[in-house]
Amino acid sequence: MLALGPMLVASDCGQNHSNLVDSVAAEQTAATFELDVSRSQSDLAELTRHPHPLGSIRQREVASWLVSRLTSEGIRAVQENFNVVTPNPANRRTSEKTSLTVNLLGHNIYATDVGRPNPPCVVALASHYDSKDIAGVKYLGANDSGSSTAVLLQLLTHIKKHNAYHQMSCGFVGWFFDGEESVLANWTDGELSHPSKMIDHTYGSRMLASKLMPCIFSGKPSRCLPAENGLNTGPAVAAVILLDMIGSPGLKLSRDLQSSPELQRIAQRGAALLGLPEIFTEQATSIEDDHRPFRALGIPAIDLIDFQHLQHWHQPSDDVGTLSPVSLNIAGYLALYVASSLANPANPKPPAKKINHQ
Ligand SMILES: [Zn+2]
């Protein structure tokens, strides 16, 4: 088993020039990330206290907790409540008498102002934080979705605290999505077998993607966040880096055909620098997840997801005891490595770097 830290980082690049740190420094900064294990354990304990699917009272409580948790780290957090129309699970069983759909209230949480102030562009780090509603099962979702939520909290805290990120070309935002899980039993039931014939997953990410707008002051096609003051547009979304199911021991990340090839290459370079070139699966697979609505808009996006270790997936056994801090640390590092490379594209020279690992 690999132990991540402490890591030695060497560089041949000399000092920083201009007001932008170069990518070598950016990647050095990513390498300083180290998971606070006790913090992740207390966050996971809160996230897995009760099932918290889309529309539940507990999910509303978790949303409030996320906002106060971010605020306690000095990070500005905004909660966006939204109504969604979902397939009615009861309709499937008694087709005539019940309505086809059910309206639910979702809550996305956005961490803003992380990194460079008033940035022209942002790199989004993202995770879903709802647990799947499984009939007859107390499903807590420690790996799916607690693991990525806990790591995302630490990545944002890390970026907030380290000045090198504040000097990059782009800023950072954190997106905590509600409603990634399907309301019906299976991912494609809404489209294929339910009479409503509707997409039944990724509610929060699709809602946010629908609010992005063409950037006004950009020479190339790009999408911008809505401006908070209602004027013009907010920063361009340079990339979306999604984390999901990253807590299994012996982490094995999917080589995902729905992720941008360029971001996959960067992530694989980061894995090689960690001494873990084999952490990505050899076989490519296509993953449907919260990154797809953004890629559909032309935004570069990657899903860092382990879809190999599925023995606890959507099972009552998906509890915190199954999670590996080493895996959380590796996934967090890789997300930061990709994010730093994209937020700081001024000097894409690959770094000269050594990492000690055991
Ligand atoms: Zn799931």
Boltz pocket constraint, residues with backbone or C-beta under 6 A from the ligand:
constraints:
  - pocket:
      binder: B
      contacts: [[A, 132], [A, 144], [A, 181], [A, 314]]
      max_distance: 6.0
